[in-house]
């Protein structure tokens, strides 16, 4: 099993860094997350935090 936290779709890339930004998806002001079988995962995604 895998714990998955959902995020919003990518926004427009930052003109300075070229990075795309996103934020946690919420439902009724709570983070949207699910538990799924690991065999259902097709691809992973690396996220880099934005400090400041």
DRENSELO-953009 format. One record per atom (N, C-alpha, C): residue in one letter; x, z, y. Coordinates in nm, 2 decimals, decimal comma. Example, Ala and Ser with C-alpha at 12.3 -4.5 7.8 and 13.67 -1.06 7.14 Angstrom:
// DRENSELO-953009
+--------+--------+--------+--------+
: residu :      u :      w :      v :
+--------+--------+--------+--------+
:      A :   1,32 :   0,78 :  -0,57 :
:      A :   1,23 :   0,78 :  -0,45 :
:      A :   1,32 :   0,78 :  -0,33 :
:      S :   1,28 :   0,71 :  -0,22 :
:      S :   1,37 :   0,71 :  -0,11 :
:      S :   1,29 :   0,79 :   0,00 :
+--------+--------+--------+--------+
// end
This chain:
// DRENSELO-953009
+--------+--------+--------+--------+
: residu :      u :      w :      v :
+--------+--------+--------+--------+
:      X :   0,08 :   0,00 :  -0,12 :
:      X :   0,00 :   0,00 :   0,00 :
:      X :   0,09 :   0,00 :   0,13 :
:      X :   0,03 :  -0,06 :   0,23 :
:      X :   0,11 :  -0,06 :   0,36 :
:      X :   0,01 :  -0,02 :   0,47 :
:      X :   0,06 :   0,06 :   0,57 :
:      X :  -0,01 :   0,10 :   0,69 :
:      X :   0,02 :  -0,01 :   0,79 :
:      X :  -0,08 :  -0,07 :   0,85 :
:      X :  -0,06 :  -0,18 :   0,95 :
:      X :  -0,13 :  -0,14 :   1,08 :
:      X :  -0,06 :  -0,14 :   1,19 :
:      X :  -0,12 :  -0,12 :   1,32 :
:      X :  -0,13 :  -0,26 :   1,39 :
:      X :  -0,25 :  -0,28 :   1,44 :
:      X :  -0,28 :  -0,41 :   1,50 :
:      X :  -0,25 :  -0,41 :   1,65 :
:      X :  -0,20 :  -0,53 :   1,69 :
:      X :  -0,17 :  -0,55 :   1,83 :
:      X :  -0,25 :  -0,67 :   1,89 :
:      X :  -0,25 :  -0,67 :   2,02 :
:      X :  -0,32 :  -0,78 :   2,09 :
:      X :  -0,24 :  -0,91 :   2,07 :
:      X :  -0,30 :  -1,03 :   2,10 :
:      X :  -0,22 :  -1,15 :   2,09 :
:      X :  -0,12 :  -1,15 :   2,20 :
:      X :  -0,01 :  -1,24 :   2,18 :
:      X :   0,09 :  -1,25 :   2,28 :
:      X :   0,04 :  -1,29 :   2,41 :
:      X :   0,10 :  -1,24 :   2,52 :
:      X :   0,07 :  -1,29 :   2,65 :
:      X :   0,17 :  -1,40 :   2,69 :
:      X :   0,17 :  -1,44 :   2,82 :
:      X :   0,26 :  -1,54 :   2,86 :
:      X :   0,40 :  -1,48 :   2,86 :
:      X :   0,50 :  -1,56 :   2,83 :
:      X :   0,64 :  -1,51 :   2,83 :
:      X :   0,68 :  -1,47 :   2,97 :
:      X :   0,76 :  -1,36 :   2,97 :
:      X :   0,82 :  -1,31 :   3,09 :
:      X :   0,92 :  -1,41 :   3,15 :
:      X :   0,91 :  -1,44 :   3,28 :
:      X :   1,00 :  -1,55 :   3,33 :
:      X :   1,15 :  -1,51 :   3,34 :
:      X :   1,18 :  -1,38 :   3,34 :
:      X :   1,31 :  -1,33 :   3,35 :
:      X :   1,38 :  -1,33 :   3,21 :
:      X :   1,31 :  -1,26 :   3,12 :
:      X :   1,37 :  -1,24 :   2,98 :
:      X :   1,33 :  -1,35 :   2,88 :
:      X :   1,21 :  -1,41 :   2,90 :
:      X :   1,17 :  -1,51 :   2,80 :
:      X :   1,09 :  -1,44 :   2,69 :
:      X :   1,08 :  -1,31 :   2,69 :
:      X :   1,01 :  -1,23 :   2,59 :
:      X :   0,86 :  -1,23 :   2,61 :
:      X :   0,79 :  -1,23 :   2,50 :
:      X :   0,64 :  -1,22 :   2,51 :
:      X :   0,61 :  -1,07 :   2,50 :
:      X :   0,50 :  -1,03 :   2,57 :
:      X :   0,45 :  -0,89 :   2,56 :
:      X :   0,32 :  -0,88 :   2,49 :
:      X :   0,30 :  -0,77 :   2,43 :
:      X :   0,17 :  -0,74 :   2,37 :
:      X :   0,15 :  -0,59 :   2,38 :
:      X :   0,03 :  -0,54 :   2,34 :
:      X :   0,00 :  -0,40 :   2,34 :
:      X :  -0,08 :  -0,37 :   2,22 :
:      X :  -0,09 :  -0,24 :   2,19 :
:      X :  -0,17 :  -0,20 :   2,07 :
:      X :  -0,31 :  -0,23 :   2,09 :
:      X :  -0,37 :  -0,28 :   1,98 :
:      X :  -0,52 :  -0,31 :   1,98 :
:      X :  -0,59 :  -0,18 :   1,97 :
:      X :  -0,70 :  -0,17 :   2,05 :
:      X :  -0,78 :  -0,04 :   2,04 :
:      X :  -0,92 :  -0,08 :   2,01 :
:      X :  -0,99 :   0,02 :   1,95 :
:      X :  -1,13 :   0,01 :   1,92 :
:      X :  -1,19 :   0,15 :   1,96 :
:      X :  -1,28 :   0,15 :   2,06 :
:      X :  -1,33 :   0,27 :   2,11 :
:      X :  -1,22 :   0,37 :   2,15 :
:      X :  -1,12 :   0,32 :   2,22 :
:      X :  -1,01 :   0,39 :   2,28 :
:      X :  -0,92 :   0,46 :   2,17 :
:      X :  -0,92 :   0,41 :   2,05 :
:      X :  -0,84 :   0,45 :   1,94 :
:      X :  -0,76 :   0,34 :   1,89 :
:      X :  -0,64 :   0,36 :   1,84 :
:      X :  -0,55 :   0,26 :   1,79 :
:      X :  -0,62 :   0,20 :   1,66 :
:      X :  -0,61 :   0,07 :   1,65 :
:      X :  -0,67 :   0,00 :   1,54 :
:      X :  -0,57 :  -0,02 :   1,43 :
:      X :  -0,59 :   0,04 :   1,31 :
:      X :  -0,50 :   0,03 :   1,20 :
:      X :  -0,57 :   0,02 :   1,07 :
:      X :  -0,51 :  -0,03 :   0,97 :
:      X :  -0,57 :  -0,04 :   0,84 :
:      X :  -0,46 :  -0,02 :   0,73 :
:      X :  -0,51 :   0,01 :   0,61 :
:      X :  -0,42 :   0,02 :   0,50 :
:      X :  -0,46 :  -0,09 :   0,40 :
:      X :  -0,36 :  -0,17 :   0,37 :
:      X :  -0,38 :  -0,29 :   0,28 :
:      X :  -0,28 :  -0,29 :   0,17 :
:      X :  -0,31 :  -0,36 :   0,06 :
:      X :  -0,22 :  -0,38 :  -0,05 :
:      X :  -0,09 :  -0,46 :   0,00 :
:      X :   0,02 :  -0,41 :  -0,04 :
:      X :   0,15 :  -0,48 :   0,01 :
:      X :   0,15 :  -0,63 :  -0,03 :
:      X :   0,08 :  -0,66 :  -0,14 :
:      X :   0,08 :  -0,81 :  -0,18 :
:      X :   0,00 :  -0,89 :  -0,08 :
:      X :  -0,08 :  -0,83 :   0,01 :
:      X :  -0,16 :  -0,91 :   0,11 :
:      X :  -0,07 :  -0,95 :   0,23 :
:      X :   0,05 :  -0,89 :   0,24 :
:      X :   0,13 :  -0,91 :   0,36 :
:      X :   0,20 :  -1,05 :   0,34 :
:      X :   0,18 :  -1,14 :   0,43 :
:      X :   0,24 :  -1,27 :   0,43 :
:      X :   0,38 :  -1,28 :   0,50 :
:      X :   0,38 :  -1,21 :   0,62 :
:      X :   0,50 :  -1,22 :   0,70 :
:      X :   0,51 :  -1,09 :   0,79 :
:      X :   0,63 :  -1,05 :   0,82 :
:      X :   0,65 :  -0,93 :   0,90 :
:      X :   0,68 :  -0,98 :   1,04 :
:      X :   0,68 :  -0,88 :   1,14 :
:      X :   0,72 :  -0,92 :   1,28 :
:      X :   0,80 :  -0,80 :   1,33 :
:      X :   0,91 :  -0,83 :   1,40 :
:      X :   0,99 :  -0,73 :   1,46 :
:      X :   0,95 :  -0,72 :   1,61 :
:      X :   0,93 :  -0,59 :   1,65 :
:      X :   0,90 :  -0,57 :   1,79 :
:      X :   1,01 :  -0,49 :   1,86 :
:      X :   1,04 :  -0,52 :   1,98 :
:      X :   1,14 :  -0,45 :   2,06 :
:      X :   1,07 :  -0,38 :   2,17 :
:      X :   1,09 :  -0,25 :   2,19 :
:      X :   1,02 :  -0,17 :   2,29 :
:      X :   1,06 :  -0,21 :   2,43 :
:      X :   0,98 :  -0,20 :   2,53 :
:      X :   1,01 :  -0,22 :   2,67 :
:      X :   1,01 :  -0,08 :   2,73 :
:      X :   1,13 :  -0,04 :   2,78 :
:      X :   1,15 :   0,09 :   2,84 :
:      X :   1,14 :   0,08 :   2,99 :
:      X :   1,06 :   0,16 :   3,05 :
:      X :   1,05 :   0,17 :   3,19 :
:      X :   0,95 :   0,09 :   3,26 :
+--------+--------+--------+--------+
// end
